[in-house]
Amino acid sequence: MTDRFQNFADLSTEMLDGVDYRIRAEDRGSAVVILAPHGGTIEPETGLIAEAIAGRDLSLYLFEALKAGAHGDFHITSHRFDEPQALALVGGTEGAVAVHGRKDDGSETVWLGGRDKAMRDAIGAALRTAGFGAEVNTTLPGLHETNICNRTRKGAGAQLELPRSLRRRLAQDANLLERFSRAVRSAL
């Protein structure tokens, strides 16, 4: 999959905020920000899941494509994701958890990544305790220093890659979404 745009400046010259995409950045003064940089039609349900994890007290950032299209039409690879509000919000926190979507592979296991190994591993343990599959993954490891989840003050964050089938189930089952969100929050 090739991204149509290499960075946010390229995207914003062709796409209109409020028409083609929307940004929601809420600085709630928390030490950790929850983000979905590929929300809306890019990686469906990631915004909803990020909102549930953030609740009313954790800072939140969502970039949501509002129009359907090929995956790469609005997708900016995480290590090139440089939307200014995201950079400011993430850069002002100690930690970040980025919620991403991936294709189904026959498993509902959450792939864990990011440079904050302690946070990543704590989230994995909490998810497994809550009955979800979770494992460190090398396919989408989220280790690049400019990955949006790693642009925190300490240069590290966590990345969660959820398969489509799990995202659908979480979106359709409020109790399951609550259990998932509570597990992630307990690790923070």
N, C-alpha and C positions, 0 to 999 in steps of 0.2 A: 504494500500500500504506500503510495507516494502522496505526501502532503501537497496541496495546491499552493499553500503559503508557507514561507520559511520563517516568518515571525509575525507578530501582531501588527506592526506597521504596514506590512504588505497586505494583510487581511483587511485592515481598516480603510485602506484606500479604495477597495472594491465593495466592501460590505458595510451596511448601515446598522448602527446600534439602534435597537428598538424595532427594527424591521427584519434584519437577517439574523441578528444575535442579540443577546442581552447579557449584561454583567451585573452581578449582585455581590457587593463587597460590604460586609458588616464587621467592623472592628468593635468587638465587645470587650476589649481589654484583657483577653485571656492569654495565657502563656502558649497555648496551642491553637492553630487555625486548622479548620477542616475545609478541604477544597475539592471541587470537581471541575478541573480545567477542560474537560471534554463532555460537558453536560448537554442537555437537550437532545437533539437528533443525532449527535455524534456518537455518544456511548449512552444510550437510553437508560434511565433510572439512576444514573450516578449522582445527579443533582439531588434527587429525592433522598437517596441514601446518605449523602453528605449532610443534608439538612437535618435528618433524623439523628445522626451522630452529634452534630453541633448543638442540637436542642436550642435552648434560649440563652445559653451562657457562653458557649465557645464561639470564637470568631469564625466567620464563614465566607468563603469565596466560591462563586459559581460563574462559569462561562458556559452559556447555553446557546447552541444553534437553534434558531426558530424555524428554519426551513429544512425540508428533507433534501437529501442529496447524497452523493457518494461519500463514504466515510472520510476521505481526505479533503473534501470541500471546505470544512471548517476546522479540521484537526490540525493542530500545531504540535509537533512532537514535544514531549515534556521537557527535554533539555534545551529546546528553543522557545518554550512558552514564556513570553516576556511582556505580557499585558501589564501596563504600568500599575494599575490598582492591585493586581495580584502580587507584583514584586514588592510594593510598599507594605501590603498587609503581611505577607509571608516574611519579609525581611525584618519586620518588627517583632517577631515572635521567637520563642525558644524552640518550638517544634511545629511540625506540620504533618498532617495525614491527608494524602491525596487519594481520592476514590476514583478508580478507573474501571473500565469495562474491557473484557476480552471475549473472544469467540468461545463457544462451547467446545469442549473436548471430551465429553462423556463423563465429566466429573464436576462437582459443585465446589471444589476446593478453591479457597481464596489463595492467590499467589501473593506472597509478602516480599517487599523489597524496600529499598531506601538505605541511606547511609547511617541512619540512627538504628544500629543493631539492637540496642537495648529496648527501644520503643517497638521496633518491628517484632522482636521475639516476645515481648510482653503482650502485644496485640494478638499474636498467633496463639499463645498459651490461653489467653482469655477466650478467644473464638473457639478453640478446641474444647475448653471446659463448658462452653455454652452449647456444644453439639454441632459446631460447624467445622468443616475441613479447612485446614490452613497449613501452608508450608512455604518455606523460603524457596524462591524460584530463581533460576538463572536465565530464563528466556527473556523476561522483562524485569531485570533486577532493580532499576531505578537508582543506580549508583553514580550516574554522571553528576559532577559537582554543580552543573547549572540546571539540573532537573528541578522543576518548580518546587517539589517537596523538600529539596535540599538547600533552598535559598534562605534558610532561617539564619538567625544570628550565629548559631553554632555550626552552620553549614551541613546540617543533617536533618532528615525527616523520614517518614515512612510512606510507603506506597502500597495500596491494596488493589489487586487486579481481580475483579469478580467476573465469573463467566455469565453469559447472557441468561441462562436458565435460572441461576441463583438471583440475579437482579430482578427478573420477572416475578419470582416467588416472593421476594422481599416487598416488591411494589404491590402485590396482591394480598398479602397477609400482614396486617398491622401488628399482630402479636409477634410474628417472626421478625419483622423489622425492628420492633422494640427490643427483642432479645439480642439481635445482632448489634444494634446501636449501643445497648447497655454494656455488652461485652467489650466493644472497642473503647468506650468511655472509661470503663473500669481499669484499663491498662494505661490510661493517660495520667 
